[in-house]
Amino acid sequence: MVNNFAALTSVRSLHNALDAHGIAVTRNTLSRYIQILLDAKILMECLRFDMKSKKSLSGERKYYLADLGFYFGLNTDNRINYGPVLENIVYTYARAHGYSVSVGRIGNLECDFILRSAAMQYSYVQVSNTIALSKETEDREFRPLEIIQDNYPKYVATLDLLLQQRNGIHHVNIADFMGNGQLF
């Protein structure tokens, strides 16, 4: 769980992976282990939300680390996959500022985060290391937000220094955005 934070995970797929490696454990036991990690505040759970039906989806969900030190304590190589790390940082930031956070599904596409404030104001966030190096990456990050048919704010959060706007979607630098205490 710690090594796969920010990835869609289900107890069924986890059970199948462990079973394939010859580790016999029941799904019920796996669910209890995950709950222990949640109760111990090591993991934070982010449910999936279907934008079309406006319902929470059971099964797959994402888990984020309360402290990235858990990951780096288990992994000693110096290669960092910035995608999940940045996603974890944005998730933690949003939760710390009182947002309710879900992972959005829009047909076959995914919106990294649907944020809901205490005042029931929504915003949508896509997170990527950069969109500046590839038109394909830029399109992949903007496309789910462009499909959403409401007028709540939409953000693409990256580490890019050169920011752009596209179809009313805000492109923000994560460090500047958080450093200035801005809200989504």
Phi and psi restraints in degrees (value plus and minus 20) as a CYANA .aco file:
   2 VAL   PHI     -86.2   -46.2
   2 VAL   PSI     -59.5   -19.5
   3 ASN   PHI     -95.9   -55.9
   3 ASN   PSI     -34.0     6.0
   4 ASN   PHI    -139.5   -99.5
   4 ASN   PSI      10.4    50.4
   5 PHE   PHI     -80.4   -40.4
   5 PHE   PSI     130.6   170.6
   6 ALA   PHI      51.3    91.3
   6 ALA   PSI      -9.7    30.3
   7 ALA   PHI    -127.9   -87.9
   7 ALA   PSI     125.1   165.1
   8 LEU   PHI     -80.4   -40.4
   8 LEU   PSI     110.4   150.4
   9 THR   PHI    -157.5  -117.5
   9 THR   PSI     122.4   162.4
  10 SER   PHI    -153.2  -113.2
  10 SER   PSI     132.7   172.7
  11 VAL   PHI     -80.5   -40.5
  11 VAL   PSI     -58.3   -18.3
  12 ARG   PHI     -81.2   -41.2
  12 ARG   PSI     -68.7   -28.7
  13 SER   PHI     -87.1   -47.1
  13 SER   PSI     -55.9   -15.9
  14 LEU   PHI     -84.5   -44.5
  14 LEU   PSI     -63.8   -23.8
  15 HIS   PHI     -81.4   -41.4
  15 HIS   PSI     -65.3   -25.3
  16 ASN   PHI     -82.7   -42.7
  16 ASN   PSI     -59.9   -19.9
  17 ALA   PHI     -85.5   -45.5
  17 ALA   PSI     -63.9   -23.9
  18 LEU   PHI     -85.6   -45.6
  18 LEU   PSI     -60.8   -20.8
  19 ASP   PHI     -82.0   -42.0
  19 ASP   PSI     -60.0   -20.0
  20 ALA   PHI     -84.1   -44.1
  20 ALA   PSI     -45.9    -5.9
  21 HIS   PHI    -115.3   -75.3
  21 HIS   PSI      -7.4    32.6
  22 GLY   PHI      57.5    97.5
  22 GLY   PSI      -1.3    38.7
  23 ILE   PHI    -121.1   -81.1
  23 ILE   PSI      91.9   131.9
  24 ALA   PHI    -109.5   -69.5
  24 ALA   PSI      95.6   135.6
  25 VAL   PHI    -172.0  -132.0
  25 VAL   PSI     125.0   165.0
  26 THR   PHI    -102.9   -62.9
  26 THR   PSI     140.0   180.0
  27 ARG   PHI     -84.3   -44.3
  27 ARG   PSI     -55.9   -15.9
  28 ASN   PHI     -82.9   -42.9
  28 ASN   PSI     -61.4   -21.4
  29 THR   PHI     -85.1   -45.1
  29 THR   PSI     -62.4   -22.4
  30 LEU   PHI     -80.1   -40.1
  30 LEU   PSI     -63.6   -23.6
  31 SER   PHI     -80.3   -40.3
  31 SER   PSI     -60.9   -20.9
  32 ARG   PHI     -86.4   -46.4
  32 ARG   PSI     -59.9   -19.9
  33 TYR   PHI     -81.6   -41.6
  33 TYR   PSI     -63.8   -23.8
  34 ILE   PHI     -82.6   -42.6
  34 ILE   PSI     -62.9   -22.9
  35 GLN   PHI     -82.1   -42.1
  35 GLN   PSI     -56.9   -16.9
  36 ILE   PHI     -82.8   -42.8
  36 ILE   PSI     -62.6   -22.6
  37 LEU   PHI     -85.1   -45.1
  37 LEU   PSI     -55.7   -15.7
  38 LEU   PHI     -89.0   -49.0
  38 LEU   PSI     -64.8   -24.8
  39 ASP   PHI     -84.9   -44.9
  39 ASP   PSI     -52.7   -12.7
  40 ALA   PHI    -100.6   -60.6
  40 ALA   PSI     -20.2    19.8
  41 LYS   PHI      42.7    82.7
  41 LYS   PSI      10.6    50.6
  42 ILE   PHI    -108.6   -68.6
  42 ILE   PSI     -60.8   -20.8
  43 LEU   PHI    -132.5   -92.5
  43 LEU   PSI     133.2   173.2
  44 MET   PHI    -144.9  -104.9
  44 MET   PSI     115.8   155.8
  45 GLU   PHI    -118.1   -78.1
  45 GLU   PSI     116.9   156.9
  46 CYS   PHI    -146.1  -106.1
  46 CYS   PSI      92.9   132.9
  47 LEU   PHI     -97.5   -57.5
  47 LEU   PSI     138.0   178.0
  48 ARG   PHI    -111.5   -71.5
  48 ARG   PSI     127.4   167.4
  49 PHE   PHI    -152.6  -112.6
  49 PHE   PSI     107.9   147.9
  50 ASP   PHI    -108.1   -68.1
  50 ASP   PSI      97.7   137.7
  51 MET   PHI     -85.9   -45.9
  51 MET   PSI     -53.4   -13.4
  52 LYS   PHI     -93.1   -53.1
  52 LYS   PSI     -68.7   -28.7
  53 SER   PHI    -107.0   -67.0
  53 SER   PSI     -29.9    10.1
  54 LYS   PHI      38.4    78.4
  54 LYS   PSI      17.8    57.8
  55 LYS   PHI    -148.6  -108.6
  55 LYS   PSI     130.1   170.1
  56 SER   PHI     -91.4   -51.4
  56 SER   PSI     123.3   163.3
  57 LEU   PHI    -121.1   -81.1
  57 LEU   PSI     116.2   156.2
  58 SER   PHI    -107.1   -67.1
  58 SER   PSI     146.8   186.8
  59 GLY   PHI      76.7   116.7
  59 GLY   PSI    -128.9   -88.9
  60 GLU   PHI     -88.6   -48.6
  60 GLU   PSI     124.5   164.5
  61 ARG   PHI    -175.0  -135.0
  61 ARG   PSI     151.0   191.0
  62 LYS   PHI    -130.2   -90.2
  62 LYS   PSI     129.0   169.0
  63 TYR   PHI    -141.8  -101.8
  63 TYR   PSI     117.1   157.1
  64 TYR   PHI    -139.0   -99.0
  64 TYR   PSI     135.9   175.9
  65 LEU   PHI    -108.9   -68.9
  65 LEU   PSI     116.1   156.1
  66 ALA   PHI     -86.8   -46.8
  66 ALA   PSI     -47.9    -7.9
  67 ASP   PHI    -165.7  -125.7
  67 ASP   PSI     100.0   140.0
  68 LEU   PHI     -82.6   -42.6
  68 LEU   PSI     -34.2     5.8
  69 GLY   PHI     -79.8   -39.8
  69 GLY   PSI     -47.7    -7.7
  70 PHE   PHI     -81.8   -41.8
  70 PHE   PSI     -62.7   -22.7
  71 TYR   PHI     -87.3   -47.3
  71 TYR   PSI     -69.7   -29.7
  72 PHE   PHI     -90.1   -50.1
  72 PHE   PSI     -44.1    -4.1
  73 GLY   PHI     -89.5   -49.5
  73 GLY   PSI     -48.0    -8.0
  74 LEU   PHI    -112.8   -72.8
  74 LEU   PSI     -37.7     2.3
  75 ASN   PHI    -143.8  -103.8
  75 ASN   PSI      96.0   136.0
  76 THR   PHI    -117.2   -77.2
  76 THR   PSI     -25.7    14.3
  77 ASP   PHI     -95.4   -55.4
  77 ASP   PSI     142.3   182.3
  78 ASN   PHI    -118.5   -78.5
  78 ASN   PSI      -8.1    31.9
  79 ARG   PHI    -108.5   -68.5
  79 ARG   PSI     105.5   145.5
  80 ILE   PHI    -132.1   -92.1
  80 ILE   PSI     109.0   149.0
  81 ASN   PHI    -109.2   -69.2
  81 ASN   PSI      80.4   120.4
  82 TYR   PHI     -86.1   -46.1
  82 TYR   PSI     -47.2    -7.2
  83 GLY   PHI     -74.9   -34.9
  83 GLY   PSI     -81.8   -41.8
  84 PRO   PHI     -83.8   -43.8
  84 PRO   PSI     -54.0   -14.0
  85 VAL   PHI     -84.1   -44.1
  85 VAL   PSI     -66.8   -26.8
  86 LEU   PHI     -85.7   -45.7
  86 LEU   PSI     -59.3   -19.3
  87 GLU   PHI     -82.2   -42.2
  87 GLU   PSI     -62.1   -22.1
  88 ASN   PHI     -82.9   -42.9
  88 ASN   PSI     -60.7   -20.7
  89 ILE   PHI     -84.6   -44.6
  89 ILE   PSI     -65.4   -25.4
  90 VAL   PHI     -85.5   -45.5
  90 VAL   PSI     -61.2   -21.2
  91 TYR   PHI     -79.1   -39.1
  91 TYR   PSI     -69.0   -29.0
  92 THR   PHI     -83.0   -43.0
  92 THR   PSI     -61.4   -21.4
  93 TYR   PHI     -81.0   -41.0
  93 TYR   PSI     -66.9   -26.9
  94 ALA   PHI     -82.9   -42.9
  94 ALA   PSI     -64.1   -24.1
  95 ARG   PHI     -84.3   -44.3
  95 ARG   PSI     -59.0   -19.0
  96 ALA   PHI     -85.1   -45.1
  96 ALA   PSI     -43.9    -3.9
  97 HIS   PHI    -119.1   -79.1
  97 HIS   PSI      -0.2    39.8
  98 GLY   PHI      63.7   103.7
  98 GLY   PSI     -11.3    28.7
  99 TYR   PHI     -99.4   -59.4
  99 TYR   PSI     124.2   164.2
 100 SER   PHI    -106.8   -66.8
 100 SER   PSI     113.0   153.0
 101 VAL   PHI    -143.0  -103.0
 101 VAL   PSI     113.7   153.7
 102 SER   PHI    -152.2  -112.2
 102 SER   PSI     140.4   180.4
 103 VAL   PHI    -115.5   -75.5
 103 VAL   PSI     109.6   149.6
 104 GLY   PHI    -117.2   -77.2
 104 GLY   PSI     122.8   162.8
 105 ARG   PHI    -138.5   -98.5
 105 ARG   PSI     108.3   148.3
 106 ILE   PHI    -146.3  -106.3
 106 ILE   PSI      72.5   112.5
 107 GLY   PHI      43.9    83.9
 107 GLY   PSI    -142.1  -102.1
 108 ASN   PHI    -111.9   -71.9
 108 ASN   PSI     -22.8    17.2
 109 LEU   PHI    -117.9   -77.9
 109 LEU   PSI     140.1   180.1
 110 GLU   PHI    -143.1  -103.1
 110 GLU   PSI     116.1   156.1
 111 CYS   PHI    -120.4   -80.4
 111 CYS   PSI     102.7   142.7
 112 ASP   PHI     -72.3   -32.3
 112 ASP   PSI     -67.5   -27.5
 113 PHE   PHI    -162.6  -122.6
 113 PHE   PSI     115.8   155.8
 114 ILE   PHI    -128.7   -88.7
 114 ILE   PSI      98.2   138.2
 115 LEU   PHI    -125.4   -85.4
 115 LEU   PSI     119.5   159.5
 116 ARG   PHI    -150.1  -110.1
 116 ARG   PSI     102.9   142.9
 117 SER   PHI    -101.2   -61.2
 117 SER   PSI     150.9   190.9
 118 ALA   PHI     -81.0   -41.0
 118 ALA   PSI     -47.9    -7.9
 119 ALA   PHI    -105.4   -65.4
 119 ALA   PSI      -8.5    31.5
 120 MET   PHI      44.0    84.0
 120 MET   PSI      10.2    50.2
 121 GLN   PHI    -112.5   -72.5
 121 GLN   PSI     112.3   152.3
 122 TYR   PHI    -118.7   -78.7
 122 TYR   PSI     136.9   176.9
 123 SER   PHI    -173.5  -133.5
 123 SER   PSI     139.0   179.0
 124 TYR   PHI    -144.7  -104.7
 124 TYR   PSI     118.8   158.8
 125 VAL   PHI    -155.5  -115.5
 125 VAL   PSI     111.2   151.2
 126 GLN   PHI    -128.7   -88.7
 126 GLN   PSI     119.5   159.5
 127 VAL   PHI    -142.0  -102.0
 127 VAL   PSI     113.0   153.0
 128 SER   PHI    -171.2  -131.2
 128 SER   PSI     131.4   171.4
 129 ASN   PHI     -81.1   -41.1
 129 ASN   PSI     -70.0   -30.0
 130 THR   PHI    -173.7  -133.7
 130 THR   PSI     131.0   171.0
 131 ILE   PHI    -140.3  -100.3
 131 ILE   PSI     -19.0    21.0
 132 ALA   PHI     -97.7   -57.7
 132 ALA   PSI     -39.6     0.4
 133 LEU   PHI    -111.3   -71.3
 133 LEU   PSI     -33.7     6.3
 134 SER   PHI    -171.6  -131.6
 134 SER   PSI     109.7   149.7
 135 LYS   PHI     -83.1   -43.1
 135 LYS   PSI     -54.6   -14.6
 136 GLU   PHI     -82.0   -42.0
 136 GLU   PSI     -64.4   -24.4
 137 THR   PHI     -86.4   -46.4
 137 THR   PSI     -63.0   -23.0
 138 GLU   PHI     -77.7   -37.7
 138 GLU   PSI     -68.0   -28.0
 139 ASP   PHI     -83.5   -43.5
 139 ASP   PSI     -60.6   -20.6
 140 ARG   PHI     -81.1   -41.1
 140 ARG   PSI     -57.3   -17.3
 141 GLU   PHI    -100.4   -60.4
 141 GLU   PSI     -55.5   -15.5
 142 PHE   PHI    -101.1   -61.1
 142 PHE   PSI     -52.9   -12.9
 143 ARG   PHI     -73.4   -33.4
 143 ARG   PSI     -70.4   -30.4
 144 PRO   PHI     -80.3   -40.3
 144 PRO   PSI     -55.6   -15.6
 145 LEU   PHI     -91.9   -51.9
 145 LEU   PSI     -53.6   -13.6
 146 GLU   PHI     -88.9   -48.9
 146 GLU   PSI     -45.7    -5.7
 147 ILE   PHI     -96.9   -56.9
 147 ILE   PSI     -48.3    -8.3
 148 ILE   PHI     -85.4   -45.4
 148 ILE   PSI     105.0   145.0
 149 GLN   PHI    -120.0   -80.0
 149 GLN   PSI      12.8    52.8
 150 ASP   PHI    -141.2  -101.2
 150 ASP   PSI     158.9   198.9
 151 ASN   PHI    -126.6   -86.6
 151 ASN   PSI       0.4    40.4
 152 TYR   PHI     -94.8   -54.8
 152 TYR   PSI     135.2   175.2
 153 PRO   PHI     -81.8   -41.8
 153 PRO   PSI     123.9   163.9
 154 LYS   PHI    -147.8  -107.8
 154 LYS   PSI     118.5   158.5
 155 TYR   PHI    -153.1  -113.1
 155 TYR   PSI     121.8   161.8
 156 VAL   PHI    -132.3   -92.3
 156 VAL   PSI      95.5   135.5
 157 ALA   PHI    -124.7   -84.7
 157 ALA   PSI     102.1   142.1
 158 THR   PHI    -158.9  -118.9
 158 THR   PSI    -197.9  -157.9
 159 LEU   PHI    -117.7   -77.7
 159 LEU   PSI     -15.2    24.8
 160 ASP   PHI     -80.9   -40.9
 160 ASP   PSI     121.7   161.7
 161 LEU   PHI    -110.2   -70.2
 161 LEU   PSI     -51.0   -11.0
 162 LEU   PHI    -111.8   -71.8
 162 LEU   PSI      91.9   131.9
 163 LEU   PHI    -122.8   -82.8
 163 LEU   PSI     130.9   170.9
 164 GLN   PHI    -153.2  -113.2
 164 GLN   PSI     145.4   185.4
 165 GLN   PHI    -140.4  -100.4
 165 GLN   PSI     125.6   165.6
 166 ARG   PHI    -169.0  -129.0
 166 ARG   PSI      99.5   139.5
 167 ASN   PHI      32.6    72.6
 167 ASN   PSI      18.9    58.9
 168 GLY   PHI      59.2    99.2
 168 GLY   PSI     -15.1    24.9
 169 ILE   PHI    -109.9   -69.9
 169 ILE   PSI     109.7   149.7
 170 HIS   PHI    -101.4   -61.4
 170 HIS   PSI     110.1   150.1
 171 HIS   PHI    -123.6   -83.6
 171 HIS   PSI      98.9   138.9
 172 VAL   PHI    -143.4  -103.4
 172 VAL   PSI     128.4   168.4
 173 ASN   PHI    -103.8   -63.8
 173 ASN   PSI     103.1   143.1
 174 ILE   PHI     -77.0   -37.0
 174 ILE   PSI     -67.1   -27.1
 175 ALA   PHI     -83.6   -43.6
 175 ALA   PSI     -64.6   -24.6
 176 ASP   PHI     -86.2   -46.2
 176 ASP   PSI     -63.8   -23.8
 177 PHE   PHI     -78.9   -38.9
 177 PHE   PSI     -70.3   -30.3
 178 MET   PHI     -93.7   -53.7
 178 MET   PSI     -57.2   -17.2
 179 GLY   PHI     -82.4   -42.4
 179 GLY   PSI     -50.8   -10.8
 180 ASN   PHI    -109.0   -69.0
 180 ASN   PSI     -18.2    21.8
 181 GLY   PHI      48.9    88.9
 181 GLY   PSI       4.4    44.4
 182 GLN   PHI     -91.6   -51.6
 182 GLN   PSI     135.4   175.4
 183 LEU   PHI    -133.7   -93.7
 183 LEU   PSI     133.0   173.0
